[in-house]
Amino acid sequence: MGYNTPDHDTMARLRDEAENNHKAYWAENGNGYQPTGKYFPGFESGWNDAVAALSSGNDIPGDVAGWAKQRAQETGNGGENDWEWEHGFKAGAEAAKQAGSD
């Protein structure tokens, strides 16, 4: 079984769903916390990196959290408060893998 690269519309739909869920979670559980807006670009980076790896016949790393931290550092998103970018990256990478496997 191969990997079927998802189209842009699929990425946009899954990204928007994930971001809305992220915002809804913090609205309900965040005690006033407001998301920083870094989730959206993190999701897109994770999606793009995963699609690149999977389309070339590779898999994404088993340690997606470690991969997210590494990519955050490499892209200038690795500051102390950039956990939201990493969270989005992980969600994007996992969504890309699932979307291409369906």
C-alpha positions as CSV (number, residue, x, y, z in Angstrom):
1,M,0.0,0.0,0.0
2,G,1.4,3.4,-1.0
3,Y,0.8,6.9,0.0
4,N,-1.8,9.0,-1.9
5,T,-0.8,12.7,-1.5
6,P,-3.8,14.6,-0.3
7,D,-4.8,17.7,-2.2
8,H,-4.7,21.3,-0.9
9,D,-8.4,21.4,-0.1
10,T,-8.1,18.3,2.1
11,M,-5.2,20.0,4.0
12,A,-7.2,23.2,4.4
13,R,-10.3,21.5,5.7
14,L,-8.3,19.3,8.2
15,R,-6.2,22.3,9.3
16,D,-9.3,24.5,9.9
17,E,-11.0,21.7,11.8
18,A,-7.9,21.2,14.0
19,E,-7.4,24.9,14.6
20,N,-11.1,25.4,15.5
21,N,-10.9,22.4,17.9
22,H,-7.7,23.9,19.4
23,K,-9.4,27.3,20.0
24,A,-12.6,25.7,21.3
25,Y,-10.6,23.7,23.8
26,W,-8.8,26.8,25.2
27,A,-12.0,28.8,25.2
28,E,-13.5,26.2,27.5
29,N,-10.5,25.1,29.5
30,G,-7.9,27.9,29.3
31,N,-8.9,30.1,32.2
32,G,-8.5,33.1,29.9
33,Y,-5.7,31.8,27.8
34,Q,-5.8,33.1,24.3
35,P,-4.1,31.0,21.6
36,T,-1.2,32.8,20.0
37,G,-1.9,32.0,16.4
38,K,1.1,29.7,16.1
39,Y,-1.0,26.5,15.8
40,F,-2.0,27.3,12.2
41,P,1.5,27.7,10.7
42,G,2.7,24.7,12.8
43,F,0.0,22.5,11.4
44,E,0.9,23.6,7.8
45,S,4.6,22.9,8.4
46,G,3.9,19.5,9.9
47,W,1.6,18.7,7.0
48,N,4.1,19.7,4.4
49,D,7.1,17.9,6.0
50,A,5.0,14.7,6.4
51,V,3.8,14.9,2.8
52,A,7.3,15.4,1.6
53,A,8.6,12.4,3.5
54,L,5.6,10.1,2.8
55,S,5.5,11.0,-0.9
56,S,9.2,10.0,-1.3
57,G,8.5,6.5,0.1
58,N,9.7,7.3,3.7
59,D,7.6,7.3,6.9
60,I,7.4,10.1,9.4
61,P,9.5,9.6,12.6
62,G,8.0,7.5,15.3
63,D,8.8,10.3,17.8
64,V,6.6,13.0,16.2
65,A,7.0,15.2,19.4
66,G,10.8,15.1,19.0
67,W,10.5,15.8,15.3
68,A,8.3,18.8,16.1
69,K,10.8,20.2,18.6
70,Q,13.6,19.7,16.1
71,R,11.7,21.4,13.3
72,A,10.6,24.2,15.6
73,Q,14.3,25.0,16.3
74,E,15.2,24.8,12.6
75,T,12.5,27.2,11.6
76,G,12.9,29.7,14.4
77,N,9.8,28.5,16.3
78,G,11.6,26.9,19.2
79,G,11.2,29.5,21.9
80,E,10.0,28.8,25.4
81,N,6.4,29.7,24.5
82,D,6.3,28.1,21.1
83,W,4.6,24.9,22.3
84,E,1.6,25.9,20.3
85,W,3.5,25.7,17.0
86,E,4.9,22.3,18.0
87,H,1.4,21.1,18.9
88,G,0.1,22.2,15.5
89,F,3.1,20.6,13.8
90,K,2.3,17.2,15.4
91,A,-1.4,17.5,14.4
92,G,-0.5,18.4,10.9
93,A,2.0,15.6,10.4
94,E,-0.4,13.0,11.8
95,A,-3.3,14.4,9.7
96,A,-1.2,14.2,6.5
97,K,-0.3,10.6,7.2
98,Q,-3.9,9.6,7.9
99,A,-5.3,11.6,4.9
100,G,-2.9,9.9,2.5
101,S,-3.6,6.5,3.9
102,D,-7.4,6.6,3.6
